[in-house]
Amino acid sequence: MADQKHVVIVGAGFGGVRLAKELAKENVRITLVDRHNYHLFQPLLYQVSTAVLSAGEIAYPTREFFKNYKNVEFFLGKATGVDQERRVLMTNHGEIAYDYLVLAAGATTNFFGNESVARNSYAMKTLQEAMTLRSHIIHEFERASKKTSPSLTEERRRHLNFVIVGGGATGIEMAGALMELIQIFKKEFHSINFDEVHVTLLEAMGSVLPMVPPDLQQYTIDVLRKKGVDVRLNTAVTEYDGNDLKLNNGEVVPTKTVIWAAGVRAQDFIKDCGSKVDRAGRIIVEENLLVPGSDCVFAIGDCANFQHGGLERPLPTVAPVATQEAMQVKENIMALIAGKTPDQLGKFVYKDLGAMATIGKGEAVMNGPMPLLGFTMKAKGFFAWFAWMFVHLIRLAGKYSDFTVSVKWIWNFFFGTRVSRIILSKME
Amino acid sequence: MADQKHVVIVGAGFGGVRLAKELAKENVRITLVDRHNYHLFQPLLYQVSTAVLSAGEIAYPTREFFKNYKNVEFFLGKATGVDQERRVLMTNHGEIAYDYLVLAAGATTNFFGNESVARNSYAMKTLQEAMTLRSHIIHEFERASKKTSPSLTEERRRHLNFVIVGGGATGIEMAGALMELIQIFKKEFHSINFDEVHVTLLEAMGSVLPMVPPDLQQYTIDVLRKKGVDVRLNTAVTEYDGNDLKLNNGEVVPTKTVIWAAGVRAQDFIKDCGSKVDRAGRIIVEENLLVPGSDCVFAIGDCANFQHGGLERPLPTVAPVATQEAMQVKENIMALIAGKTPDQLGKFVYKDLGAMATIGKGEAVMNGPMPLLGFTMKAKGFFAWFAWMFVHLIRLAGKYSDFTVSVKWIWNFFFGTRVSRIILSKME
């Protein structure tokens, strides 16, 4: 239909897919652009890194969501910038003209300009990165198993030292899951002395998990330490050459594995979209989620900086923010199409869903209002873990229209052994 | 124990793993060498290529099999040769001395010396190859979906032309599974005209599936043609530059995808093991599976050429041959340790388990004695498919000691949608 408006959405993450699904029901034409052909359930990426889940279990073919919507076209490509004047999105496969554009491009790893760390450590933001990390961790045990001679002790220990940088949810969850993977390896690597295996979690601030209260922070640290993780607070990384990690206290940790979970920033091209960005490269959006000065370009999710309505700091880079913003943008786009002006659009208000993080199987912390559970609470231990499971299962299973896949996934989550422990990297 | 004999096994395929499992119960020390850290259920590799199964579902961590056997050590490494005089196996991680050596190194793709084909076509013998092929097939549809303009018709058709070379079980199964994948794509690629999608199966001989009788061969061809596969017999490939496939009848097929399933040969290092090899690089073994002239080196499975007891041709490169040979070698090694001489060893006799191949879901052919089913038969259609399923499920589920994994796998096989349709290759 010639009079259909064309909405272009960049990014098939939580925000982009939700928005496309909502708009698909309307009389508009939608092009969803992503550099991958799958939607990724990012909160569980650490489970791919630690061989709990396989890649296919948290990555869903994006086209599958829209098979019944002929007005949605998926475009596999990498956005490279926006020309707001000509109203075109630039990609590595040419330009795409839009009537309305929504930037929902997510985030990438922030190494805060430390090039030696960026070059030599393992990031955890993409599926490929998670799989590379998984292969690497398993490979380190294989390498150590061959270096049994006492003369190789230093080299062997370097293989068996694992350092995680960042005490946010990702770092905490990674540390817990890694300790569990090591328990499985204990049974299988007969020639390794597991007293030599060492997992360290470094946090530059005075505590972990900034989004939960101090008692839950301390609880998290206690649980990790009981599991054998060497948690070090107020400790930052200064340099890493792939062999020796230098800390700000002068210490040097010999290790082949530095896992970087210390920060995120927007994708590079966001700064080339013609709008002002913050220090993390995110677009500072208006209250109606429009990009300042535009009447047709919106930004949502991890690539947007939203701080209105008395917020002390910008909204966090979590899925509920992206999906709620998507709903608001859908309303606002339909309002613009109906003839409203930008100043007449609805303002976004975030409904806080609370924060939660697992610390391995059976242990978690949660805090804040829990609309999905129906009450406000603070919890820890097994109950919190169970609630975490529940929320994540509901969300993930909901992605899969096919019932059998949901069941399979739930089954796997509860009972699954780690069958994904395969090294896919090239042989050395 | 100092008096334990050291058995080194090269290859953790069907033969190698079976042998290691059997020997693990004896008073010997075993080192199992493989260049991958997983055992691969190769007969279902084509299901990874066509996104039915994910990699982790047919690849099992080898160490897991032996976690309760401290006398089995796994060694991740690539065998490079054997010095029979010094009794050492050479690997890319140093030498391993043996008392007994068993070569069970499997097979690799045979391009019969055609370098242009080897360089530009897709092989299907390793997990990595299967995943690369899967990503490529999906990517070709993504590429075609962007080239909708009439001026790009030639280019678009090249993306949508898929050629499979080889009418053996692998080629047939790949063709059937690919047609099913295309049915799924029909719903998702709204901008592709599926009349332009074309799957061709080339076979140099006068029929497909040489191991079944002529009526089943014809049935297989009929079923494939009904599914839309362009089956061409007596047609061989002469050259392929990655864009145009040249056939021996002078025809040129424009295609970006040539899947090579036309032959196998032994790994290269087998010829450097100090024994005579056949044209496919396989060691011509004695009746007791010893390598000629040796009293401690055996060869089994796809890297061995066994032709004794009145066989018209060497035993086929299938799993039952490898596992049965493994059982014989286990007996023979224990006999040698007990003081017997090579001429006193048991001779191998193959119990034919028949042949079967699927032609997509619900269609298969089978022929020969079926000890597992208890009778001799020839069958086709749904019944044959069901029998194929049964046999493969029993075998695969049997690999997994963990019950939940077996159930999950069976569930997936019967009901699974294709969730593994993700492109993992680098963006172009």
Interface residues (C-beta under 8 A of the other chain):
Chain A: R35 H36 N37 Y38 S54 A55 G56 E57 A59 Y60 P61 R63 E64 F66 K67 K70 V72 E73 F74 F75 L76 G77 K78 N92 H93 L127 Q128 M131 I138 H139 E142 S145 K146 K187 E188 F189 H190 S191 Y400 D402 T404 V405 V407 K408 W411 N412 F415 G416 T417 V419 S420 R421 I422 I423 L424 M427
Chain B: R35 H36 N37 Y38 S54 A55 G56 E57 A59 Y60 P61 R63 E64 F66 K67 K70 E73 F74 F75 L76 G77 K78 N92 H93 L127 Q128 M131 I138 H139 E142 S145 K146 K187 E188 F189 H190 S191 Y400 D402 T404 V405 V407 K408 W411 N412 F415 G416 T417 V419 S420 R421 I422 I423 L424 M427
